[in-house]
Amino acid sequence: MDLVGVSEIREMLGNVSRQRASVIANQRNFPEPVAVLAMGKVWRRSDVVAWIREHRPELAEG
C-alpha cells in the first residue's frame, strides 16, 4: 500500500503551504485517512490521486 502524508499531499497539490494542504485534507469530500499515526494522518496515494483528478483536474498527472 502506497501511503502519503500532508507533506506528500502538498507536493501533489502543486507545493501549496502545509496549512492549505491541511485545510484541503480536512474537507468533507476529501478521502478518509487510512490511519492516524504520531506523525499525523496518512492516506492511500490512489485515493488522493482520484480526489485530485475529480476536484483539481488541472493538477492531475498524465
MODELLER restraints for C-alpha pairs under 7 A, 6 or more apart:
rsr = mdl.restraints
at = mdl.atoms
rsr.add(forms.Gaussian(group=physical.xy_distance, feature=features.Distance(at['CA:1:A'], at['CA:44:A']), mean=6.96, stdev=0.5))
rsr.add(forms.Gaussian(group=physical.xy_distance, feature=features.Distance(at['CA:2:A'], at['CA:44:A']), mean=5.90, stdev=0.5))
rsr.add(forms.Gaussian(group=physical.xy_distance, feature=features.Distance(at['CA:2:A'], at['CA:45:A']), mean=5.66, stdev=0.5))
rsr.add(forms.Gaussian(group=physical.xy_distance, feature=features.Distance(at['CA:3:A'], at['CA:42:A']), mean=6.17, stdev=0.5))
rsr.add(forms.Gaussian(group=physical.xy_distance, feature=features.Distance(at['CA:3:A'], at['CA:43:A']), mean=5.45, stdev=0.5))
rsr.add(forms.Gaussian(group=physical.xy_distance, feature=features.Distance(at['CA:3:A'], at['CA:44:A']), mean=4.64, stdev=0.5))
rsr.add(forms.Gaussian(group=physical.xy_distance, feature=features.Distance(at['CA:3:A'], at['CA:45:A']), mean=5.34, stdev=0.5))
rsr.add(forms.Gaussian(group=physical.xy_distance, feature=features.Distance(at['CA:4:A'], at['CA:42:A']), mean=5.46, stdev=0.5))
rsr.add(forms.Gaussian(group=physical.xy_distance, feature=features.Distance(at['CA:4:A'], at['CA:43:A']), mean=5.36, stdev=0.5))
rsr.add(forms.Gaussian(group=physical.xy_distance, feature=features.Distance(at['CA:4:A'], at['CA:44:A']), mean=6.29, stdev=0.5))
rsr.add(forms.Gaussian(group=physical.xy_distance, feature=features.Distance(at['CA:4:A'], at['CA:45:A']), mean=5.68, stdev=0.5))
rsr.add(forms.Gaussian(group=physical.xy_distance, feature=features.Distance(at['CA:5:A'], at['CA:41:A']), mean=6.21, stdev=0.5))
rsr.add(forms.Gaussian(group=physical.xy_distance, feature=features.Distance(at['CA:5:A'], at['CA:42:A']), mean=4.72, stdev=0.5))
rsr.add(forms.Gaussian(group=physical.xy_distance, feature=features.Distance(at['CA:5:A'], at['CA:43:A']), mean=6.47, stdev=0.5))
rsr.add(forms.Gaussian(group=physical.xy_distance, feature=features.Distance(at['CA:6:A'], at['CA:21:A']), mean=6.44, stdev=0.5))
rsr.add(forms.Gaussian(group=physical.xy_distance, feature=features.Distance(at['CA:6:A'], at['CA:22:A']), mean=6.67, stdev=0.5))
rsr.add(forms.Gaussian(group=physical.xy_distance, feature=features.Distance(at['CA:9:A'], at['CA:21:A']), mean=6.60, stdev=0.5))
rsr.add(forms.Gaussian(group=physical.xy_distance, feature=features.Distance(at['CA:10:A'], at['CA:16:A']), mean=5.30, stdev=0.5))
rsr.add(forms.Gaussian(group=physical.xy_distance, feature=features.Distance(at['CA:10:A'], at['CA:17:A']), mean=6.70, stdev=0.5))
rsr.add(forms.Gaussian(group=physical.xy_distance, feature=features.Distance(at['CA:10:A'], at['CA:18:A']), mean=6.42, stdev=0.5))
rsr.add(forms.Gaussian(group=physical.xy_distance, feature=features.Distance(at['CA:10:A'], at['CA:21:A']), mean=5.48, stdev=0.5))
rsr.add(forms.Gaussian(group=physical.xy_distance, feature=features.Distance(at['CA:13:A'], at['CA:59:A']), mean=6.59, stdev=0.5))
rsr.add(forms.Gaussian(group=physical.xy_distance, feature=features.Distance(at['CA:30:A'], at['CA:51:A']), mean=6.79, stdev=0.5))
rsr.add(forms.Gaussian(group=physical.xy_distance, feature=features.Distance(at['CA:31:A'], at['CA:47:A']), mean=6.28, stdev=0.5))
rsr.add(forms.Gaussian(group=physical.xy_distance, feature=features.Distance(at['CA:31:A'], at['CA:48:A']), mean=6.77, stdev=0.5))
rsr.add(forms.Gaussian(group=physical.xy_distance, feature=features.Distance(at['CA:33:A'], at['CA:41:A']), mean=5.95, stdev=0.5))
rsr.add(forms.Gaussian(group=physical.xy_distance, feature=features.Distance(at['CA:33:A'], at['CA:42:A']), mean=5.33, stdev=0.5))
rsr.add(forms.Gaussian(group=physical.xy_distance, feature=features.Distance(at['CA:33:A'], at['CA:43:A']), mean=4.51, stdev=0.5))
rsr.add(forms.Gaussian(group=physical.xy_distance, feature=features.Distance(at['CA:34:A'], at['CA:42:A']), mean=6.01, stdev=0.5))
rsr.add(forms.Gaussian(group=physical.xy_distance, feature=features.Distance(at['CA:34:A'], at['CA:43:A']), mean=5.32, stdev=0.5))
rsr.add(forms.Gaussian(group=physical.xy_distance, feature=features.Distance(at['CA:34:A'], at['CA:44:A']), mean=6.82, stdev=0.5))
rsr.add(forms.Gaussian(group=physical.xy_distance, feature=features.Distance(at['CA:35:A'], at['CA:41:A']), mean=5.89, stdev=0.5))
rsr.add(forms.Gaussian(group=physical.xy_distance, feature=features.Distance(at['CA:35:A'], at['CA:42:A']), mean=5.57, stdev=0.5))
rsr.add(forms.Gaussian(group=physical.xy_distance, feature=features.Distance(at['CA:36:A'], at['CA:42:A']), mean=6.29, stdev=0.5))
rsr.add(forms.Gaussian(group=physical.xy_distance, feature=features.Distance(at['CA:52:A'], at['CA:59:A']), mean=6.82, stdev=0.5))
rsr.add(forms.Gaussian(group=physical.xy_distance, feature=features.Distance(at['CA:52:A'], at['CA:60:A']), mean=6.01, stdev=0.5))
rsr.add(forms.Gaussian(group=physical.xy_distance, feature=features.Distance(at['CA:53:A'], at['CA:60:A']), mean=5.14, stdev=0.5))
